[in-house]
Structures are given as structure tokens and as C-alpha cells.
Amino acid sequence: MKFKGWVMRRFLSLLFVLFSFVLSIYATEVGRALEVILPDGYTLNTETYLSKDSVFITENGEVHPFETSNISLPEAKHPYTKAVFFYAKVDSFQKGKVKVENYKDLKIYLDGKEVKNNSDIALTTGKHRFLLVFFVKAGVSANVKIELKDIDCTITSDIKKHIDHNDYIDFWYPYYFTVSDDGENVAVVVSKRDKKGKRKVETDLFLNNDFSHFLAFEGFKNPVFSGNDCLIMLKGKDIYSLDLDSLELKKVFSSEKPVSNLSVSEDGNIIYFLVSDTFKGKKRDYEILTHLYEKTPFYKTKKALFSVSIDGKTLRKIEDPAYIDAYTVGFNKVVIFKSKLIDSYPWAKTVVIEKDLTYLKERKIGEYNIGSENPVGNPVFFDKNTVFFTAQKEEYNEKKPANYYDNCLYSLSLESGKLTPIAKDKKFTTGIDIIYAYQTSNTLQKLDNSIAFIATEEGKGEVYVYNVENSEIKKIEKPKNLLTTGFKITDNGNYFIASDFNHFPALYRGDKRLFVFEPQSLQKRIVLSPYDFYKFKSKTGYEINNYLIYPANYDKNKKYPLIVFYYGGVVPCGNPFHPVFQYLSNNGYFVFLTTPRGAVGKGEKFAAEHCNEWGEKSAADLIEATEWICSQVKSIDKEKLGAYSGSYGGFLANTLAYKTTLFKALVSEYGISNIASYWGGGYWGYLYGMTALHGSYPWNAKSVYVDKSPLFNADKVKTPLLLMHGTSDVNVPTIESDQFFTALKVLGKDCVYIRFFNEDHGMKGKFSNWIAQENFLVAWFDKYLKGESGYWDYLMEKNRDKIKHTPFKDYFNYNGEGK
């Protein structure tokens, strides 16, 4: 059986490598934009070239701006196609036309999208790919003239380019991975996009340490190894098992309701999972709220715990529907962490129960104040009497300010119910909690006599091992200088997923890179801008961490504008790969990321500075950090500084607009303007308020709710401000931008407000909205930091409704002559 499985895997490996080789050759010759259906009788000449007989001239005689080109289409006996391929590089937004004379039977592609001959085109800063496909009939020849009219650009055939929005659709994002205990097999859940931008997932399986290829299972997620010979996965509402020897895929169980949180018993014979059940009542014209938690969008959804045998024959319900946050199975019992919603501070309790798996006899372990705002996560058994998990370092206490997003490791005695915090005094916070860094593995892993865990420290992902016997904590070596987001320790080495600003996400074993999670075609053409890490001691005595990404094609003898990105809330900035920073770099900007006071991962004292500060401390740190980096890097143009962020960061953008004139333009994405309406208006405000508004309420802290709200300081705003918000945002309701926009326009301030219909918090539900959001962002900064309003004016003209009323004659038989 094992020999047959080995032969099949080798055959699939060879087939995959051969297919990849042929595909890469075809893609290289034709270019990824060539997606045409050839007419009957035509053959494809895959020679893609910048014609050697082309002549590039301009009105002033210079060679590099491209105006006209002459292409020869030779006569042939049979119909054929000729593909002409080139890049046009522009240094600023350009509008013009693409025009082909002397030949009509062709298709023109600009950045992969078909455009009509002699049509208007718009080119944003950077390189743009042109592909012209000529359909030539037998016996026909022609000298074709190509013209890019009114466009000042540089022509090249070099495919190397920096990131722009045309590349976004090609990015792959690993967001979870796991490894078999022997380290021989790796399963990674990868998120991709189809041609329309719709997100899809697949589980990629790497077998027998051969990382030159993988097997892809489209639509599958939540992989869990059962021993070293079987992989359990979820597709939709169905659970599957995959035999790793025969590669036979079997459906184990089909559910009528959503399934999540797969796990497997120690012997591999039982699969455990949660089933979500959302109550759907009668359709009504109103609803009645009697409890505070009924404001939340999730209170009608509960989860039940089930098990099913690996052969799918025995299904068992273990726990009735409840607000289950997490569970762990071992030693013939299950420990379940549930939220008990209450109508007083802290609005929920964490209840822990234990059930034996023979008779399902239940025993309550305890009730704790540790998970209302930031639920308990990733419990694992250490022995039959001890469970480890992660939770906030401090229990809720209205009288003691604390940042409840700052986590540590806990051990829980199942005999006594005693909770013991571990490494509470350390700088790190357990789990990955970094802007644009998505945790790609479980937080905890049980080893022989230790618990391994991943943590956020100084904006980096670190892996530690806690020795339960002697309480020692040691750091595990990981890929150097990269941000690690996931790990798995095995007998065959330590595995990581890691990236940084100029390294794509990749799978590593130790320091060895095994597989890069981006298609080869993208890796070959993309150039990533470099960055530096800076740290300085602020006036308050804290060390502030900063990253500076350089503009594309950086020239130290030139001056460049700078865009500051931050969050300012409880989450620090790190250095994970994310295309937006490279996109801003491509547009000619320095990108500066800084972490002001209040973020986790630098110790409890630093994190607790977030309580009740609301722009007082974080804004001061942002201003100081920006002024400091300008003093360190002479290529930064100090007169051309901008800043942006979202959510609490959007609040800070609104705050900076009236606190300083350092920035010449600001962008607030789904930001808060009125602390009181945010606290009570959305479902999340009062919960987040347990940290950010510790002990403060509208009736006892007007100095916070009024004095620190941008709305009540709107008359002091001096900086041009762009507001962007989703109309379906239930975290920070749209009214936060609505009322600030109203105030600023009443006051005659320079402000534009863009509402994204049906978008929730983050405004990235629809791919086209994500791209539009960043287009407006760059165009706004171009206008105010570069003095180039062309792109902004183009977007305004293109995307605003042109109100034109239909003449009444269509309705009243009016002939226009008064008859």
C-alpha cells in the first residue's frame, strides 16, 4: 500500500513539474495579458517583442518619451497572429490616446484589459503593459503606425516593475498552515483571487519534504493531520479525509449548518468540530432590545460541539448550542471555554467546563473575568489535570487601568480551578497582533515537557518555549529579519511562515526558504523597494519603533514626499509584506510606519498608556516620530508630509487635522469623530471602551468624550482631510464620518467624503472597492503633496454622477415650440 502511494506521488510530482515547465514557457513568450480566442484558421506566433525596426520619436526630438512606432507585418501564405509587447513608464498621472493606423484587425490590451483603438486611456504613475495582437490574413502585409498621443513616457521591453494595482489580483496569501508530527507533510491554506477579484481558498499539500511542487485542493480549508498518514479538511459544510499514501479523498460527514474548528483525537479515530446555528425568527417591522448584548450582530448565533468517527458512521453531540469560544480534547475528556453574557461590567464571564467523553458527565471548573473583550484562545492539554491557553494579562477591574488586548500564557488546574498567568511581566503578548500581519498557525503547541507559543514582541513575531518543569522560557531561532506569523516544531525541524516588506510570504524550515507563496510570473516581474528599521527614544522616555520604506527607483540626491502610516490603538506596526506599502512606494513616496504609545508587545506599562489617552499621547508620538525621521533622512521633503490610517487610526487622522499643521494632507478611513456616539452607537464601542475608556463614561468624563472628540474641535481644523467610510460599518458607524463632514463643510474647511455602499469595517469586502479606496488615497496625496491634481480630477470626473434632467417633451408630447 505504501509503495503504491509512493509511486503515485512520484508520478503526480513529475506530471506537475512537466506541466509547470510548459506553462512557464508559454506564459513567458505570450505574456500574461494575452487572453484572446483566435479566429478559425489562425495560428499563434508567440514571438512577443519590441520590434527592432521601431522608431521612437517626439516633437522635440528626444528619444525616451514615446509618441510613434512603425511595425512591419510581413506577408505570409497562411493566416497568423503577431504579438507586440512593451511597457510604458510614466512618472506622473497621464491621460491620452492609443492609436493604431494602417491596420484594423487587431486587439489592444492595456494592463491585461482590452481597450479600443483610438480610445482614451489613463495611466497612473509607474509601468504599464501594452500588448497588441495583430490578426494577419494570408497574402496581406502592412506597415503599421502605433501612437501614444499626449503621453510623456519611457518605453522598455524589460518586464521588471514595481507593484501597482494590476498586480493585486495575482497575489497569494497563506493564512493558515500545519505540519504532520514527523515533519514530512505540510498543509497550507492559501487565499487567491479569480480574474474578477473574488477571493477563493485552497489547501496546498506538500508531500514527503519535496517542496518543488504541491497538490492543490480548491475550496478546502482547516487542515488537521491525523497522525502522519491522514489529513482532515473542511470544504463548505462537509468534512473530508485524505489518505496520504493512496491520496484517496473521502467525504466523512455532511452538515446542514456551517462547520468550523476541526480537531482530531490522539488515536486519530475521532474528529471533533463546532457547528454554528443562527436563530432566524419571523420577519418583523421592529425589534425589541432588553439586553445590551442584543446590539451585537452575533448574539443570535451559537455553536454546538460534535464528534464523528473517521469512517463517518458514528455521530455524537457533545455540547448543546452555546457561545463557545474554544475547546480542547485529550485524556478522554473535553474542556470547553464559553462566554456567559451578562448585563453589567464586564458584560461577559468566561465559563470553563469539563466533560468526560464516555458518559458526557459535566463538571464546572470555574468562572473568570478574562474574555469579554478579547476571548480566550487556543487551549491545549498538557496533562490530564492541566490545560494551557492564552488570555488577557489582567482580569477586568474598573478601578485598575489596563490594556485588555495585552495577552499572556495561562495554565488552568482542572482539579482546583486555579488560573496561573505565565510570563505576565514579559514584554511580549501571546499571539500575532500586528497591523496587516495575519496569524498563520495555532498560538500554542504541546511538546514533551513544554508549551511552545508564538508572540508579538516589539512589532515582531517571536516563538518561545515554556518549560513546565523548571519555568524557563527560551526563544526559538526563526528566519532572520523577517516577521514570523506561524510556526510548527517537529522531529524534522522547525517550520515557519514569514515575510517582510520586501520578501513575499514563504514557508521556511529553520532559515531555509522552501516555498514562496506567489506565482512564478509575479516573482519574475516584481521589484520590491527596500526599507530600514529605526528606533529612537522619545521625550517621554519610551523607545519608539519605526520602519521607512524607500520610494521606487530611489535617488539619494532627490527629495521625496513622505506618507506616515500608523494605527495608534492597541496594535503595533511591524514589517509584514503587504502590497499597499509597495504601491505607495511605486507612486514616488517614502512610507513611514511608526508605533506610538498604547500598543501591545512592549510591556504592560507601554500598552496601558492607551487607556483614556484619545489622541493626547499617540498624536504627540506621531508628530515627534515624523519630525525625527525627517531629521535623519535628508531625502525627505519636510514640506510634503501626509498621514493616514483607519478605525482608531482614522480617529487620529481626524485629531491630527486640528492638533498640528505638520501634515499637508490627511486621510481618515472609517474613523471616529465623536467618542460619545461611537461608544454608544455601534456594537463594539462600549466593549472596546473597557480598555480605551477605562472607567470613563459620558456622564463622568466630559474631558474625554467632548474635549478629545474631533467633532468638538472641528473649528480648529487647518489640514485638507479626506474621509472614507463603509455604509454597513457596525463597528464604527458611518455617522462618525457623516457628522464630521457636516461640521467641516459648515465651517468651509477643505474636506471630501467618500461613502462605500454595503462595505463594513475595513472597506475591503469587494475587491473593486479596495482598489478604489487606494486610488483615492494616492490621488489625494498627489494633489496636496506633489501639487499634481490630474489624478484626483480624473477620479472625480469619472466617478461622480453628472446630473442631467430629461426634457419634459418625453412626457407631455411637448414639441419645443410652445404649442
N, C-alpha and C positions, 0 to 999 in steps of 0.2 A: 504493500500500500504506500509506504513512504517512498520507495524507489519510483513508483509510477508518478507520485506527486512531484518528485524532484525533476523527472523527465518533462512533465507538463510545464513546470515553471520555467525550465531552461528553454523549452520551445517557445513559450509566450515571450520570454525575455528577448530571444533572437528575433522573433517577429516584430516586437515593439521597436527594437533598435533599427531594424531594416526600414520599417515604416517611417520612423522619425528622421532617418537619414534622407530618404527620398523626399519627404515633406519639407525638410530644411533646404534642400537644393531648390525645389520648386519655389518656395517662399522667397529665397534669396534672389532668384532670377526675375521673378514676376513682380515682386513687391506685394506687401500685404493689402494694398488698396485695390488690386486688380480683381474685381469680383464681377465679371461680365459673362453673359451667355453668348457664345459665338454663334453667328448665323450658320445655317446648313452649308456645308461645303468648305468652310473656312478652317484653316489650321492656325495654331498659335505659335508665332515666332516669339520665344520667350526672352530674346535679347532686349534687355532693358538698359537704355543708355542715354547719356547726354551726348548728342550727336557731335562727332569730331568736326563736321563741316558747318556747325552752327556758328553764327556771327552775332556777338553781343555788342550792341552799340547804344548810345544815348544821344540826346540832343547836344550835350556839352562835350561829347567825345570820350568821356571816361568809360572804362571797361567794366567796372564791377556792378553798377546798377543795371538791371536787365530790362530792356524795352522790346527788342525784337529778336527773333531767331528764325533761321531758314533751315528746314528739314527736308531732305530728299527721300521720296518714296519711290524706289526703283520698280520698273516693270517686271512682272513675273508671269509664268504660264498658268499658275493656279492662284486662286484667291488666298490671301494671307492677312495676318494682322501684324502691325508693328507697334511696339510699346515704347514711348519716350518718357523718361523719368528724370526729374530733377527736383532739387529743393530751392526754395526762395527764402532767404533770411532777411527779416525786416527788424529794424532797431526800435520802431515805434509803430503804433496802430496805423494801418494804411487802408484806404479804400480805392478801388479802381475796377478794371475790367480784364477778363481774359478773353482774347480774341484770336481765332484761327482763320486765316484766309487761304483761298485756293483749294480748300478741301472741306467737304461737308459730312462725309460718312465716318464719324468718329465719336468717341465718348471721352469726356474730360472729368477727371477726378481730382478734387482738392481735399487733401487730408482724409481720403477714403470716402468722401461723399461726392456724388455726381453733380456737376454744375453744367449749365447750358453754355454753349458757345456765345461769345459776345455778351455775357451776362455780368452783372455787378458782383464783385467779391469784396470781402473784408478780411484783412489779415491782422491778427494780433501779434504782439512782439514775439519774436523767435523764428524758428524754421517751419516752413510749410511745404508739404509734399505735393507735387503736381505729377499726375500720371495721365498721359494722352494715349489713347488706344485708337489706331487708325485701321479701318477695315478696307483693305485694298482689293479691288476686283482684278481678275486676270486681264492682262493686256493694258492695264492702267498704270500710269506713272504721274508723279506730281512733285512740284517744289512748293512746300507748304511754309507759310509765314505764320509764326506764333508771336503774339504781342501781349505783354502785361502792361496795360496802359495806366498811367498816373500812379505807378507803384515804384517806389525807390527801394531797391533790394539788392542783395548779393546772391548770385546763382552758384550752386555747387551740386555735385553728384555724391558728395560724402553723406552717408546715412546717419552719421553721429549727430545727436541733437540733445538738448536739454528737455526736461519734461514740460509738456503742455497738456491741455485738456483732451487732445486727441489720443493721448496715451492712457488716460484714466481707465478706459474700458478694458484695457489689456492686463491690468494689474490683478495678481492673485494674492489673497490674504489668508495665511494659515491662522485659524483661530482656536484650534484645539489639537493636541496630539497625545498619544500614549504609546508605550513600548512594552512588548512582552517581557516577562521577568528575566528570561535568558538573554535579552538584548538582541535577539536575532531578527525580530519583525517589528516594524514601526507603522502605525496608522496615524494619518494626519487628515483632519477635516479642513478643506480648502474652500474658500469663498471666491467665486469668479463672477463674471457678468457675460450675458449674451450680447448679441450685436445691438440690441435695443437698450442695453444698460440694466436689464433686470437681473437681480442677484440670484445666483444658484449655488448650491453646495455639492461637494462630492467628498468621499473619503478615499484618500490615496494610500495604498498599501505597498510598503517596501518590504520585500521578502529576502530572507537569508543574507542580510547585510549587503545585498547588491543594490547600491543606490544609483546605479546608472539608469534605472527605469522604475516604473511603478505601475500598479494596476489601479484603475480609477473606477469607483462605484458611484455613479451620478445619483444625487438625491439622498445619499446615505450620510448619517451623522452619528454622534455619540458613540464612537467605537470603544469597546471594552474587551480586553483579552481574557479569555477563559483558559487558564493555563498557557501553554506555549503552542497549542495546536488548533485553537479555535478563536474566532473573532466574532463578537456580538455587535450588531449595529442596528440603528433605527432608520427607517425610511417612512416618512409620513407618520401614520399611526400603527405601522407594522414593525415587529421585531424579527430580525433575521440572524441566522448563524452561518458563518463561513468556515468550512474545514480548510485549514491552511496546508494540508497535504494534497488533497484532491481538488481544492479550490471550488468545491461544490457549495452553492449558496441555497439555503433552505429558509422558508418562512416558518417562524416558530409560533407567532401569535399575531392576530389582528384585533385591533381595538376600535371601538366606535368613537372614542374620545381621545384627545391628544395625550401622547406618552412622552415621558422625559426621565432623566436621572437614572439611566441604566446602571446596574451593578451586578456582580456575579458572586455566588457563594465560593468559599475556599476550595471546595472539591470540583467546582465548575459545573455542577449538575442543575443549579437553580439560578434563574435570572430574576432580579428584583427591579421594580420600576414604579414610577408615580404616574397616575392618571388624573388629568385635570378635568374638573366638572364645573362648568359655569351655569349658574341658575338663570333661566330665562323665563320671566313672568309674562303677564299679559301686557300688551301694548297699551299704555296709558297717556293721557294728556298732561300728567304731572307725576311727581314722585314725592314721597314723604320721607324726610330725614329725621331720625330721632337719636342717632349716634354720630359722633364726629367721624368715625372711620367709614361711614357710608358716603362720604365725599370722595373716597378713593376709587379709582377705576377698576380695582382688582378685588374689592371685598366680596363680590358675588361668586368669585372663583375659589374653589377649594380643591385639594388634592388628596387622593386615596393611594395607599401603598398596596401593591400586589406582588405576587411571585408567580412564575410559571416554570415548569420543568424544561430542561434543554430540548427534550423531544416534543414539547408543546402539548403534552397530554394532560398535565395537571395544572390547573389554575387555582390560585388561592388569594383571597382578600385578607390582608394583614392588618390594615388600619383604615377605618372609615374616613370619608372626606373631612379634611381639617386644613388649617393654614400651616401646612408642613413646610418648614424652611430647609431641612436637611435630615438625612438619616445615614446610619451605617450598620452593616451586618457583620456578625462574627460570633464564634463560640456558641452557635445555636441560639442566638438572640439578636434582636434588633433594637437599636437606640434611636429614638425619633425626637427631633427638635421641632416644636410647634410654637406659633405665635398665638397668644391669648389676647384678643383685642379688648381694651378697657376704655372707660370714659374719663380717665384722669391721667395726669402726668405719670409715667412717660408714654401713655397711650397704648402700650402693649407689654406683656410679660412673655418671657421665653420659658416654656414648659418643656421639661425633658422627661420622657417616659421610656421604660424598658419593657420589652415583650419577649417571652421565650417563644421559640419557633416550633415547639412541639404542641403545646396546648393554647398558645396565644394569650397566656395569662399576663396581665399588665401590672406594672408597678411604677408609681410616680417617683422619679429621682429627685426632682426639685423644681422650683420656680424662681427665675432670675431676672434682674433688670439689666439685660445686656444686648437686646436685639431689636428694639422697636425701629430705630432709625437706620441701623446698619446690621441686617440679620446675620445670625450665626452661620458659619460656613465650613464645609469640608471636614466633617468629623471622621475619625478613623479609630478603630480599636488598637490598643497597644497590647493589652492582655485582657482576660475575661472580666476584670474589675475596673479597667481604666480606659477612658476614651479621651483622645486629644481633638481639639477643634480650634478655630480662630474666632475671636470676637473683640469688641472694643476694650481698650485697656482699663477704662474707668466705668463702673456701674453708674447709671443715671442718678444724679443728685443735683437738685435745683440750686443748692447752696454752694456747690463747688464747680466753678467754670472748668470745662474740659472739652476737648475736641473728640467727639464720639466716633469720628471716622478713623481715629488712630488706633490700630489693632495690635494685638499680641497673641501669642500662643497660650492656650489653656489646657490643663489636664482636669478631668472630672472623675472623681471617685464614684463608681456606681454603688458602692456599699454605703458610704456616708453622705453622698450628695455634695461633697465639698469641692468648690472650684478653686484651682490654684493657678494664678497668672504666671507665665514664664517669660523672662526677658522683657518685662514691662518697662524697665529702666533703660533699655537699649534705644538707639536712635531709630532703628528700622520699625516699619509697620508691616505686619504679615500680609501677603498677597501683593499683586501688582496693581498699583493705584497711581497711574501716571497718565497725563494727558496724551491721547492718541496711542497709548500702549495697551493692547488687549491681552489679558492673561491667557496663555495658550496651554495650560496644564492644570491639574489639581494643585491646590496650595500645599497639601500635606501628603507625605508618603511614609509608610511604616517600613523601617528596616529592622535588622535583627534586634538590636538593643537601643535603637534610636528612632527619632522622628525627623525626617528631612522636610524642609519647608522653603518656599520662595517668599521673598520680602522686598519691599520698596525701601531703599536707603539712599539718601542724597540724590533722588531722582533716577536711581539705577535699580535694575533688578538683580538681587543677590540671592544665592542659595546657601542655606545654613543647615547644619545637622546638630540636633539637640540630643545629647547622650542622656538617657533617662536614668541610668545608674549613678553617674557622677555629676550630672547637671552641667557638663561642659557644652559650650556652643562653639562650633568651628565653621568657618566659611569654606565652601567648596569652590575650587577653581572653575571658572567658566570662560567662554570666549572673550578675549581681552578687548576692552574699549567699546564693546557692543552692549546694547541693552537686552538682557535676557528676559523673556516673558514666560517661559515654560521650561520644565526640567523633568527628567526621569532617571533615577540612579538604577543601574542594572549590573549584572555579573559581567557584562561585555562592555562596560564603560558608562560614562555619564552623558546623557543626551540633553540637548538644549535647542530651543528655537530662539534666535536672536537677530537683531538688526541694528542699524543706526541711521543717521540722516543720509549717509552716502553708501550704505550697504543694504541691498534688498533683504527681506526676511529669508532666513535659511535654516536648515537643520544641521546641527553640529554634534559630533561626538568628541568631547573634550574641545580642543582648539581646531580640530579638523572639520572643515566645511564639507558636508556630504551632499546636500541638495539645495539649490536656490529656488524659492517659490515664485518665480516669474518665468514666463515663456522665453525661450532662447532668442526669438526675434526681438523681443523688447530689450533683453540684456545686451544684445549686439549693437543696438542703435542709441541707447540712452547713456548720456553723460551726467553724472551726479556732482553737484557742487560740493566743495569741501567745507569743513566747519572747524571751529576751535572752541574749547571749553575755557571759561573764565570763572574765577571766584574772587570775591573781594569782601572785605569787612565793612559793613555799613556803619553809619553814625550811631546806630543803636547797639553795636557790638556783635550783631549776628553776621555770620558768613552767608552771603547770597550767591547762589549758583546760577550761571548763565551760559548760554550757547550762542554762538554767532555763525550763521551760515553766509557764505560769501556769494556775491552776485555771479551769475553765469559769465564766463569769459572774463573773470576779474582782472583788472589792470590797476596795480597799486598806485599808479600816477594819476588816476582819475578819482573824482568824487561821486559818491552814490547816495541816493536816499536810503533811509532805514525804516523798516516796519517792525514794531515791537509786538510780540505775541506773548500772552501770559494767561493765567486763569485767575489767580488771586484768591480762590477759595481754598478748599481743603486738599486739592490735588496738585502735586508739583509738575513742572515741566521736566522732561527728560530728553533723550536723543533717539526716539524710535523713528524708523522710516515711516514717512507719510508724504504723499505726493504734493500736498499743498505747499510745503515749505520749499520744495524744489521748483514748483510752479511760480512762486513769488520770486525766487532767485532768477529764474528764466526771464522774468519781466524786468530785470535790472535792479533788484533791491537787495540790500543787506536784510537778513531776517534775524532778529534778536529775540531769544526766548529767555525769560527770567522768572524766578520763583520768589515772590515776596513772602513776608511772614504769614503764618496761618496754615501752611501746607503740612501734610504728614510726611514722615520719613526723615525728619531731622530732630526727633526727640519731642517729648510731651510739651516742654516749655514753648518751643517754636510753634508747635501745632495749636496750642491753646491761645495763642495770640489772635486767632480767628474770632474768638468769642466777642461779640458786640463791637468789633472794630469798624465794619462797614465803610471802608474807603479811607479811614483815617491813617492806618498803618500801612496797608497794602499799596495805596496810591503814593504815599511818601517813598516807599521802597522802589516802586516802579520808576518814579521820577529820578531818584538817586541813581538807580542802576543804569538808566538811559543816559544820564549825564556822564556817568563814569565810563561807559563803553565808548562814548564819543571822545572822551579824553585819551583813550587808549589806542583807538584805531583812527588814524588821520584821514583815511579814505572816506569816512562817513561824513556826509554833508549835514552839519548841525542845524542848518536852516530848513531841512527837509525830512522831518521826522513824523511818523504816523504810528498808530497803535490800534489793535482790535482784539476782540475776544467775544465769547458767548456766555450766557447764563449769568453766574456771578461775575464772570469776566465782562459781560455786557453791562452789568451794573457799574463796574469800574470804568468802562469807557464813558458811560454817562457821567460818572463822577469826575473823571479827568477833564471832561469838557468844561467844567466850571472851576476846577481847582488850579489849572495851570494853562499857560499858553505855549508850553514847550512843544506840544504836538500841533502840526499844521492841519491834520485831518484825523478823524477818529471814526471807527465803525463799531456799533453795538449790535450784536446778534442775540436775539431773544433775551434781552437784558431786563433787569429790574429797575424801575424808576421811583416807585412808591413802596417803601418797605412795609407799610401797614396793609395796603391792598394785596401785596404779594403774600404776606403772612396769612391772611385770611381768605384770599381769593382762589388760589389753586388748591390742589390736594396735598402738595408737598411742603408748602411754606411753613406751617406750624411744626412739622416734623424736623425739617432742616433747622428750624428756629431753636431746637433744643441745643444745638451747637452754636449757630451763628447769632442767636438772640438769647443767649443763656440767661434765664431769669428775667428777661425783659419782655414787656407786653405793652400794647398801645396806651393803656391806662396808667402805666407807671414809668414809662421811659420815652417821653416825647423827645428828649435829647437825642435818641437814636432814631425813632420812627419818623420824626419830622426833620430834625436838623441835618440828618445824614442822608435823607432821600433826595436824589437829583431833582425830582419834580418840584420840591420846595426851594430849589436853588437855580431854577431854570433861567431866572433873570440875570444870572452871573455867567451864563454860557457864552464863550467867545470863539469856540473852535467849530468848524464845519463838521456836522455829525450825520452819518448815515445809519438809519435804524432798519433792521431786517428781523422779521418775526413770522412764525407759522401760525395760521389762524386756528389750528386744532391743538395748540400747546396747552396741556393741562398741568404742566409743571410750573412754568412761568406764563400765566395767561397773557393773551395778546393785549389786554388793556394796559399792561405795563408800558408798551411802546405807544399805544394809542394816545394815552393821556400825556406822555412826554412830548410826542409830536405836536399835539394840540397846543400845549404850553409854548413850545419853541416857535411855532408859526404865529401864534398870537403876539409873541414878542418880536417877531420879524427876524428870527435867527435863521442861519443857513443850515437847513435840515431837510433830508429826503427820507421818506418812509416807504419800504417795500414789504408788502404782505404776501406770503406764500400760502396759497389756498391749500387746505387739508394737510398741511405739514405740522408735525408735532415738534417737540423739543429737539433741536439739532438741525431741523430742516433738510434732512438728507434721505427722507423716505422715498422720494422719486429722484432717479439719477439726474434727470434734466434740471431739477431744482437745485441739486448740489452744485452742478456746473454753473448754473445761472447765478447762484449765490456768490461764487468765487469770481465770476465775471464782473459783477457789480463791485465787489470788493476791490479788485485791481483797477478798474476804471475810475473809481472814486479816488484812490491814491494817485493814479496817474494824473488826474486833474489837479490835485492840490499839492502833490509833492514834486511832480515833474513839470507842471504847467502845461500838460498835454491833455486837452479836454476832448479830443477827437473820439476816443473810445467811449467815453461817458455819453457824449452827444449822440453817437451812433446807437448805443443801447437804449437811450431814452426815446429816440425817434422810432426805433424798430419795435419797442415793446409797449409803448403807450398807445391807448386807443385814440384813434383820430375821429372825433365826434363829428358826424356829418348827418344831418337830418334829411330824410327822403322828402322830395317836394310833394305838396298836398294833391297835385294833379293826379297822382296814382290812386287817390281815394275818392275824389269828388268829380272826376271827369273834367277837371279844370284844364283849359287849353292855353292858358297863359296870356290871353288877350282880354280878360275881363268879361267874357261872355258866359 
